[in-house]
Amino acid sequence: MNSLALCVFLAIAGSAFAAPSTVVSKLPDNLYYLTNLTISENENRINFIEVQVNLTDNRFTHFAESLRYKNKLVSRTLFNGERNLTGIGFLNFTNQECVIHYGKLPELRAVQKTVNDCVDETLYLGEPLLRKVTLNLDQAKKRINFLRIGVENCSTNQTGYKLTDCVEDVIQSENQQIRKILNSADRDFQISLANYDDLAKQAMECTYNVVEGLGKSVENVLRTINECQTKKI
């Protein structure tokens, strides 16, 4: 089992075997069990989605930040370009004005800023993608609390078969709402994953274009300077 899978397993297992959120102990055993089983199942489902949300958010942020590594490639490309230009300049004694005029490479800071802009825009666009999912989870937690309060009220105000009917009605009503909310959270999460994939592709293309464009610019400058040596310019 790889480390990521182990983290997921431990996180989910930890939530699944956590102490249950119990309601009043004055309930008959069957109603007590039914109520707390319902609460536990929904809380475990919420915990499972929260683990996925946190992992997705962290992995996306790490991926986007890793694209800043392209700045090292930018620096290396410009360093090699500058070194070649220096060599050509020393060798080309006949047309120094051409070398001075055309031997201008893009500025390192400007190119690196463009790479950083690609990353920053990706992080900015990715930040709200899971917001709807987390709002749904918060809403589901509130409904679980409403379920707990409703059962508490039943226990306080009802007895006998009326207590059973009251508890079952509360569980059925609230559980239906909770499931609806969590189903929506699942759908929104899948949509977010697809949007994350699109953003990741756009970020990779954006940084690739910057580095590729820089390489072509350096090649064009060096080619122009070489033409200076043959007096084609």
HELIX and SHEET records of a PDB file:
HELIX    1   1 SER A    3  ALA A   16  1                                  14    
HELIX    2   2 ASP A   29  SER A   66  1                                  38    
HELIX    3   3 LEU A   67  TYR A   69  5                                   3    
HELIX    4   4 LYS A   70  LEU A   91  1                                  22    
HELIX    5   5 GLN A   96  TYR A  102  1                                   7    
HELIX    6   6 LEU A  108  GLY A  126  1                                  19    
HELIX    7   7 ARG A  131  ASN A  157  1                                  27    
HELIX    8   8 GLY A  160  GLN A  229  1                                  70    
END                                                                             
